[in-house]
């Protein structure tokens, strides 16, 4: 496979607590290279989840995802040839995942890295390619965009992500690297009737778990043991209920809809 989706990034006001949530609820693992005084990084053996502390001017929430490629020059050559409006920026050396940050033609930001890039280090997998994937693992990441058909073509053309799971009448696109799926959903302001309007961009993270009933019992027990790690409530009040219904109908990959302790939407299904 030419590329793989290798990380997802969150900006959080409670980044250390969020990291503990994902370790406790999903069994994600941290690395000895992670420093408690800065961004927390946990992983499932395939995908890293980078939880960044909020800084002035940055919005809290699901921020971006990252793609690791076999050959970055090939990817950039494809971008230059067909997508001249797309630009990119070399990232500082303290960004362990991102060699370069860029965006798709609709402005959705993501990172590109290659294994031999100078600041591309294995933070969430100390033994690159040898770690086993957790039974509870990230299965997809979803974004909403104004031109889903064109953006699906962009990610197919540049990164060779393969179409999958497309059903008749489904407006979404599903592009996979063989393990992770990028879900590209349409953003339409009229979908937000009865609830607060959320702008286009990253929408939710999907997880696979070994058994949904067992997972729900574990989440209840974790919340009972430490209320700070309880999932953020969703579906409360009329506006919350409308937003939950939109979440449920937007992506058919999930069976259980929840939020992490900081309000990031999570779509969970039994593997």
N, C-alpha and C positions, 0 to 999 in steps of 0.2 A: 504494500500500500504506500502511495506517495506521501500521505500525510496522516496524522492522528490528532485528535482533540486531546490535548494533554493537561490543560488546567482550566479552572473557572475561578474568577476573582470576585470578592465581595468587599465593600467598604462598610465598616461597622463602627458604631460608637462604643460597642462592648466586645471588641475583637477577641479578647482572651476568653470571655464567657462563651462566645460563639464557637470558638475552637473546641472548648470542652464539650459543648452540645454535640458536635459532630463526632467527637471521639466516643462519647457516652452512648448516643442513640444509634449511630451507624458503624461503630467500631473502627473508625478511621484512625490512621496512625500518624504520629508526628515524627520528626527526624531530630537527631542530635544536633543538626545544623541550625535548627530553629531557635531563635533567641526570643526570650519572653518580653524584651523591651521594644520589639518591633513587630512587624506583620507575622501572624501565626499561619503556618502551613501544615495542613494535614492531607493525607492521601488514602486512597483505597487500593493501592497497588498498581493502578493504571492511570488514574486521573488525580491531579493535585487540586486542592481547594485552598486558595490563597486568601486569607482574611486580613484585610488591611485596616489599620486604625484610621478613623476619620480625621482629616486635616481641614483647615480653613478653606472654604471655597469648594469642597468636594461634597457631593451628595451621597447620603447613606443608601445602600442597597446593592443589588446584584449589578456588577460593574462591566465585566467583559469576560471573554474566554480566550484560550490560546490554542494555536495549532503548531505542532512540530512537523517539519517537512524533511524529506530526504535531501533536498537540494534547494536552498533558499534562492539561488540565482535563477533557477528555472521558474519558481513561483513569481519572482519580481519581473522576469521577462514576460510572462503571461499577462501580468497586470499592466505593464507599460504598453503592451501591444494592443489591448482591447479596452482598457479602463483608464484613460489618461487623467481623469479627475481624482484618482486615488493616490494619496501621498503616504509617506511613512517616515518614521523617526527612530533613530538609534536610541536604545534605552540605556540608563546608567548601569554601572556594574553591580549595584546592589539589588537589581531586579533579577532574581535567580531563574525565572522562567523565560522572560521576554528578551530575545535578542533585539527585536524590532517591533514597534507598535504601529499599526496601520488601521485601515477602516475599509468597509465595503462601499459601493457607490451611494448607498443610502445613509452613510455616516455611522453605521454600527461598528464600534471599535473592537479590535481583537489584536492579539500578539502573534507574531511569527517567530519561531526559533528553529535552530538546527543543532543537532547534538554537539557539533564541534565549535559552536559559537563561544566566544570567550567567557561570557557571563551566564552560559547555560549550564547549570549544575543540577545534579540530582538531589533535590531537597526532600521530596516525598518518597523517593525510592533510592535508598542508599546503594543497593545493588541493582544497577540499571538493567531492566529486563528480566530480573530473577525473582522479584517479589510476586507472591501470589495475590490475585485479586480477591478482595473481601467478599464474603457472601452478600453483604450489604454494600452496594457500590453505586456510583453515579452512572446512570444509563443514558441520560440525555440532558441537553441544555437547550432552552427555547428563547427565541426573540420574536418580537413583533415589529413589522416594518411596512412601509407604505407600498413597496413594490415587491411582494414576495416571489413572484415568478422570476423577475429579473435577478433578485438576490440569490435565488436557488441556482440560477444559471452561472452566476459569478463564482459561487463556492464549488460548483461542479467543474467549471472550466479551469480555475486556478489551482484547486487543491485535489481534484479527482475524487471528491467525496461521492459516494454512490447513492443514487435514489433508492428508497425502500419504503415499505408500509403505506404507500399512497393508495387511498380508497376512493371510489367513485363519489363525487360530490364533496370531498374533503378539500378545503381551500389551503390547507397546510402543505408544506414540502418537508420531507424527511430525508436527510442526507447522512450517511453512515461511513465511518472508517473501519467498520467490521466489528466494533465493540461499542463505541459511543455514537450517539445520534445527535445531529444538529436539527432542531425543529424550527422551521421558518414559518411564522404565522402572520396573517394580514393584520395591520393596525387600521381600525376604522373608528372614528370618533363616535359614531352612532351606537357602537357596542357598549358604550359607557352610560347609556340612559339609565337613570336611577341610582348611579353610583359616582364616586369621584373619578375624574378623568386621569388616567395614567398615560404619560407620553410614550411614544414608540421607543423600542430598545429592548434590553434584556428583560425576560419575563419570569422564568422559573427554572429550577433544577429538578431533574427527574432521578429517582433512585429505584433500584431493584432490591428487594429483600427476600429472604428465604421463605418466609411465611407471614402473611399480613396480620393474622390474629396474634401471633407471637410478637410481632413488631409492635402492635398497638399496646399489648400488655406491658412490654418493656418500656415504652414511652410513658405510660401511666405510672409505672413503678419509679422511673427516674425522676419524674415530676414530683412524686410524693416524697422521695428521698431528698430532693433539692429543688424547691419551687423556682429557683432562678433559671433552671434548665427546662422549665415547662415550655411547650410550644406556644408561640404568640397566638392569641385567639383570632380566628377568622370566621366570617359569616355572621357576625353579631350586628344586630340592628338591620334596618331596611337596606341601607347602602351596602353594608357588609355582606348581606345575603345576595344582593344583586351582583357584587363583585365575585363572590364564591361561585355563583352559577355561571358567570362568564369564564372563570378559571376552569370549571369542570367541563364545559362544552368546547373549550378552545383546543384542548389537546387530549386525544383519546388514549394516550399511552398509560395514563395513571388510573389507579383504582381507589386511592385514598389521597385526599387533598388536605394539606396542613401548611404550617409555617414554622420556621425555626424560631429560636428564642428571641431573635432580633427582627422577625417579620418577613424574612425571605421566603417566598412561596416555594413549596416542595410538593412534587407529584410522585407518589409512591405506589409501586405495583409489586406483586409477588413474581418472583423469577420463574 
